[in-house]
Amino acid sequence: MTSFAVHRNGRAATAEELAPLAFAGYAHFTAMQVRGGRIRGLDLHLERLRNASVELFGGALPDDQVRSYLRAAVAAGPADVSLTATVYSPKGEFTAAGDAAELDVLVRTGPAAAGPDGPLALSVVEHERFLPELKHVGEVAKTYLLRQAVAQGFDDAAFVDRRGRLSEATIWNLAFWDGTSVVWPTAEVLGGITMGILRRQLDRLGVPQRVQEVTLTGLPALAGAVVMNSWTPGVAVSRIGSVSLPDAPSFLELLHRAYQAEPLTAP
């Protein structure tokens, strides 16, 4: 039987260590796909964890320490896995302060994932996440809004902010195509790691990119849309709300090619 890792600070976690975390909600994390024991955008994952720890806990663990925990989990399972690294304080929730020097890291691995085939139809919901720049836990709205969307006949939900700007989807970043340039929506969003990988690789490929406000009324002027996350650099979106979007196979091919250009790095 294939085994996967559940590690606390680089060692197999015990039930006693995991029990207090069952429904804990003050923590942040990053999620990645490991292929052949290596990771794309490792520097971006480490930066995400470092910055979020400073914001939530006032300090961060050294990158080398975090990398050692990732190595231990990767070594304990198959060469291809999904991996989630969560940083939290053992002092738990509802305390006035936590000591950054006492931060713990929970690393879990599971079956490798590639995301849905698409194309996807997204409902439109007005929603703004708290601390949107952080990938934090305890966001009940994401699952609730996903389930509401599916009940309405959609595949998932996209968010608009109070100004009517499209921002992101439940667990996805959004990207658009105008026929020559990649368009990233201007709004308060989580800057995804896959998004960061694509932006730097598209720059290296010389592909034009721009950031602009994207609204429902502006969608008909665009030539395609995708969602992306740690599973995949692009799944086609065929509809957002009542607005249909054209197929853009060249856009999808471009994003996947840019993603594959990102080197894999061992932790």
Helices and strands as residue ranges (DSSP letters): E 6-8, E 11-12, H 15-18, G 19-21, E 27-35, E 38-40, H 42-57, H 63-75, E 81-88, G 100-102, E 104-111, E 120-126, H 140-151, E 156-160, E 166-169, E 173-177, E 182-185, H 193-205, E 209-212, G 216-221, E 224-229, E 232-240, E 243-244, H 249-260, E 264-265
